[in-house]
Amino acid sequence: MIGILNIAILGFGNIGSGVAEVLERNRTKIAEALGENVAIRYILDKRDLSDTIYGDRAVRDFDVILKDPEVSVVCEMLGGTQPAFDYSMAALRAGKSVVTSNKEVVARFGDLLLAAAKENGVRYLFEASVGGGIPLLHAFDDSLRGCVISRIDGILNGTTNYILTRMHDCASGFEDALQEARRLGYAEANPSADISGADAFRKICILAAMAWGGLVSGDAACCEGISAVTQEHNAFASRCGGTVKLVATAAREEELLSLSVSPCVVMDDNPLSAASGVFNAVKIAAGDLGDVMFYGMGAGKYPTASAVISDILAAAEKKASERPRLFTAYPYPLVDPAEWRTDYCLSVRCHRDALGERLPAYCVLHEADGVLDLLCEDISKKTLLEAMAGIEVLMLMRAVV
């Protein structure tokens, strides 16, 4: 007789209700894959669910879930840090695995929650916290385990990618593109975490922790949003042979770790440039394996719910003692963003002769009316600006080549 895996859902908004719908829609397939039926035993939410088909499972008191020994997996989709962190920690200590889509909790407290999971012989899994439905984090546990990763570049926020795509394809202004994203449900009523780059920053912190075993505070690194992007930036990127994208980057050389989120000129021959609309893409420099790409729906009710369900299955199938996922707080300071050596596109008003030997190496991408568009590789922003002293710099953006 097939068994039952009882779960509890914390938060029944867009993602939480999506998990319930996908579990029911794919009930037979999930049972075949797991060898058990997945049953929703409780749903915790502030809203009144009594008039829904889930009314008999709705609870308001988390202790009901915590004290029920039949609940094996808790799915946390509350958003924010509290009470999400406290509930997650309590569930782990009670011997229940926790899966989550909450990137804010993972980025701030992932090291503590993973340690608690290991101590109590359960799992803390968060595939849905980065990249929506893209099967990305499990790859770090499996196919990328033995790789020496040096760099991660990602388009990690579907809202900003849709806005920038709309600005590029339709020559829309930022505000018009934002309103269109709201109308289509791609942007929340308050999209500040997306627009400011904070959401992408949390996600690149999680990816860096997965790659190098250390979780850093995003407060110490460079984070720039898209609200200042204009059609002038799009025209500049086009002249340089690229497209404006909000790119989150983590790079490591020995113990030196750099993190950055900013609008970048992504060159057309870079596969990241193909990610448009609400799609996400992540490119990983994985040592002997070479560059690998992950691409797919980075947001949305059902893609993200599918990622949550993949973690439910992983939590049920694998014991933490087999190979627990674990990272700690990153023990070294981050590289000062101004000192980070990377690639830049810049536009300057001068004659070629005026550049002389100011720059160690550069390539002229476009020239017209006394304006030069340049690509400078492997240079810090500080060094670049010092070299351009006395020359009018019209535009400067990080480049992803």
GIFEN-V421794 format. One record per pair of residues at least 6 apart in sequence whose C-alpha atoms are under 7 Angstrom apart, sorted by the first residue. I is the first residue (numbers start at 0). GAP is how many residues later the second one is. Records with the same first field share a line. If there is no record, write none. Layout:
BEGIN
I = GAP, GAP
END
This chain:
BEGIN
1 = 33, 34
2 = 33, 34
3 = 32, 33, 34, 35
4 = 31, 32, 33, 34, 67
5 = 32, 33, 34, 35, 64, 65, 66, 67
6 = 32, 33, 34, 64, 65, 66, 67
7 = 32, 33, 34, 35, 63, 65, 66, 67
8 = 7, 33, 34, 35, 65, 66, 67
9 = 33, 34, 35, 65, 66, 67, 68
10 = 33, 34, 65, 66, 67
11 = 33
13 = 287
14 = 62, 286, 289, 290
15 = 61
17 = 283, 284, 287
18 = 286, 290
30 = 6
33 = 279
40 = 16
41 = 15, 16, 17, 23
42 = 14, 15, 16
43 = 14, 15, 16
44 = 15
45 = 14
48 = 6, 9
65 = 25, 28
71 = 24, 25
72 = 23, 24, 25, 239
73 = 22, 23, 24, 25
74 = 23, 24, 25
75 = 8, 22, 23, 24
76 = 23, 24, 25
77 = 6
78 = 23
79 = 24, 25
80 = 23, 24
84 = 20
87 = 10
88 = 24
91 = 6, 24, 25, 28, 30
92 = 23, 27
94 = 25, 27
95 = 26
96 = 25, 26, 27, 218
97 = 25, 26, 27
98 = 25, 26, 27, 209, 212, 213
99 = 25, 26, 28, 29, 208
100 = 25, 27, 28, 207
101 = 27
102 = 26, 27, 99, 100
103 = 98
106 = 95, 98, 99
110 = 104, 216, 217, 218
112 = 11
113 = 10, 211, 212
114 = 211
116 = 6, 7
117 = 202, 206
120 = 199, 200
121 = 197, 198
122 = 192, 197
124 = 186
126 = 10, 11, 180, 181, 184
127 = 176, 179, 180
129 = 73
130 = 25, 149, 167, 168
131 = 165, 166, 167, 171, 172, 175
132 = 163, 164, 165, 166, 170, 171, 173, 174
133 = 161, 162, 163, 164
135 = 158
139 = 70, 71
146 = 139, 140, 141, 142
147 = 138, 139
148 = 62, 136, 137, 138
149 = 101, 102, 103, 135, 136
150 = 99, 100, 101, 133, 134
151 = 97, 98, 99, 131, 132, 133
152 = 94, 95, 96, 97, 129, 130, 131
153 = 93, 94, 95, 127, 128, 129
154 = 91, 92, 93, 125, 126, 127
155 = 44, 124, 125, 142
156 = 37, 43, 123, 141
157 = 119, 120, 121, 122, 140, 141
158 = 27, 28, 35, 119
159 = 34, 35
160 = 84, 85, 115, 116, 117
161 = 114, 115, 116
162 = 14, 15, 18
163 = 80, 81
164 = 111, 112
165 = 6, 11
166 = 6, 7, 10
167 = 66
170 = 60
172 = 57
173 = 53, 56
180 = 6
181 = 6
192 = 6
194 = 30, 31, 32
195 = 28, 29, 30
196 = 26, 27, 28, 64
199 = 48
200 = 17, 22, 47, 60
201 = 16
203 = 44, 45, 46
204 = 10, 11, 13
205 = 9
207 = 42
208 = 6, 118
212 = 114, 115
213 = 113, 114, 115, 116
214 = 112, 113, 114, 115
215 = 113, 114
220 = 38, 39, 116
221 = 37, 38, 39, 115
222 = 37, 38, 39
223 = 37, 38
224 = 37, 38
225 = 37
233 = 9, 10
236 = 6, 7, 28
238 = 127
239 = 125, 126, 133
240 = 26, 27
241 = 23, 24, 25, 26
242 = 22, 23, 24, 25, 30
243 = 19, 20, 21, 22
244 = 18, 19, 20, 21
245 = 15, 16, 17, 18
246 = 14, 15, 16, 17
247 = 12, 13, 14
248 = 10, 11, 12
249 = 8, 9, 10
250 = 6, 7, 8
251 = 6
255 = 78, 79
256 = 77, 78
257 = 76, 77, 82
263 = 133, 134, 135, 136
264 = 132, 133, 134, 135
265 = 7, 133, 134, 135
266 = 6, 133, 134
269 = 131
271 = 9
274 = 6
277 = 19, 20, 21
278 = 17, 18, 19
279 = 15, 16, 17, 18
280 = 13, 14, 15
281 = 11, 12, 13
282 = 8, 9, 10, 11
283 = 7, 8, 9
284 = 6, 7
296 = 6
337 = 42, 43, 44
338 = 41, 42, 43
339 = 40
340 = 37, 38, 39
341 = 35, 36, 37, 38
342 = 33, 34, 35, 36, 55, 56, 57
343 = 31, 32, 33, 52, 53, 54, 55
344 = 29, 30, 31, 51, 52, 53, 54
345 = 27, 28, 29, 49, 50, 51
346 = 24, 25, 26, 27, 46, 47, 48, 49
347 = 23, 24, 25, 43, 44, 45, 46
348 = 21, 22, 23, 42, 43, 44
349 = 20, 21, 22, 41
350 = 19
357 = 29
358 = 28
360 = 15
361 = 12, 13, 14, 15
362 = 11, 12, 13
363 = 8, 9, 10, 11
364 = 8, 9, 10
365 = 6, 7
366 = 6
END
